[in-house]
Each structure stands twice: as structure tokens, then as C-alpha cells.
Amino acid sequence: MTEVSVNKLKISNSNPFTLIAGLNVLESDKVIEQVITHCIEVTQKLGIPYIFKASYDKANRSSIDSYRGPGVDEGLRILSNLKKEFKVPIISDVHTVEEVSKASEVLDIIQIPAFLARQTDLIREAASTKIPINIKKGQFMAPEDTTNIINKCEYFGNKQIMICERGSSFGYNNLVVDMLGMVQLKESSYPVIFDVTHSLQRPGGLGDRTDGRGSKVLDLARSGMALGLAGLFLETHPDPEKALCDGPCALRIDLLENFLVQIKAIDDLVKSFN
């Protein structure tokens, strides 16, 4: 199994899972602090490696009126301050080649959004930083198509790669998770991350915004983590109904500890067989 190093964390499909959790997009200081503080407290209590995630800009929102975030410069300033204050690794997504250089000065993991997974120039620029890359598998891609993305990263000199499953398009306004597809992703030997909350989306399901099935997050997470994966990617919020992006998919933060107790038990059991 290939192991990706993120600071002191060692991420692989055979190691205890890493939690990548936070907000879909940076919101108010109060909400950010509430989420990162609670995530750190719970993961430290349970002994789960933790990485904070939040987007500084959501360039792929459904509507022109949708909240996108504070933007590149202000967003990276916020993330940099969080990294220094809370001493946790940070992951966020980049959307253009021009963003990558600035983002690499702050981020511990660069994320390639699902819609941009085949953009060779963006992959090249991200790979050139030598920073670990988390590549979201496009909703339109077969599991075996990720081999071409992996080959691009390797060609451009970066083998610090993670592949992230976030559901596949299944007709209009619907996503499904192919469990056997995640088994195929593991055959690459690179760490597989399961983005459970984005997999609950109903894209465009509310007309000008995305709908979701947040009440099913535990069911789907338990199913996916039973495969023995490197990490779980999760969005959590103090009040999902008031979240500025993807609230219908997010886990209420006061449910996080019980949720992770169950996920850790499954992960420990599955990996004990190895």
C-alpha cells in the first residue's frame, strides 16, 4: 500500500483512517471556530488523525446568487491563521492554475475538484508543488478512468496522491456510490478517501441550489468504511439548515462524536483482519 505523508500523519488504506472534516466553505469566524474546535476535541478524544477542510471559494455553485466564500486572498489568510492557531493540517481546493502557487504556501494538501479532475494544466501545476494532492473522482468518470489522472500526477513528478470518491451521476439530480468502484480505486494502491457528504447530494435538486440526504450520512459512511479506506471526508455544521453551502448534506456537529465512535469501530474491525 502506498503511504502519503501529511506532516506527521501517514495516510494509507491499511492504516487507521484519517478524518478530513470541516465546512463546505468558510463562513463567519464564530462558525469556523466552533467547527474546528469541536472536530479537534472529538478526534483527540477518540484517537483519530484529523485534517481541517474548508473551501475559500466555491467556483461551481448552482446559481449566480449562491455564496462562494471570502475568495482566494482572504480565504488563504483565514486558513493560514487557523493552521497556526490550532496546529492542524489544512486542505482546500484550487480551481485555476494561477491559484496553485498562492495556495501551496498555506495548504498541506491541495485538492482538485471533481469537475476539474481531467484538467491536465491544473494537475501539472498542483503536482509541481510536491505537496500531497487529493483528487476528487469526477461524477462522470468510471473508477478505472482515475488511472489516467494518477499517471498524469506521476508523469509530472508527484506520487503523493489520494483519490477521493464522491458519488457518480445516476440520471438527473442524483448521485450513487458504487462500492465495488471504491474497491477498484483501492487497486491503484494509493489512499482512497470517501467523501460521504458530497455523495449525499442531489445536484440542482432545489432548482437554484443542491439538495441532499443528510439524514442518511451514517448509513452511507458505515457502508463505505467497511471496505477499509484511508480516510473519510465529511462536512459538519452547527446548524445545517443555516449553512451557506450544501447544508442538506452536512452532519450536525453535535452528532459528530457518536458518528465517529461507530465509524472508528468499523474501521478498527475491518483492518484487524489484515
Helices and strands as residue ranges (DSSP letters): E 4-6, E 9-11, E 18-25, H 29-46, E 50-55, H 72-86, E 90-93, H 97-104, E 109-112, G 114-116, H 120-128, E 133-136, G 143-145, H 146-155, E 161-165, E 168-169, E 175-176, H 179-186, E 192-195, G 198-200, E 201-202, E 211-212, G 214-216, H 217-225, E 231-237, G 240-242, G 247-249, E 251-252, G 253-255, H 256-272
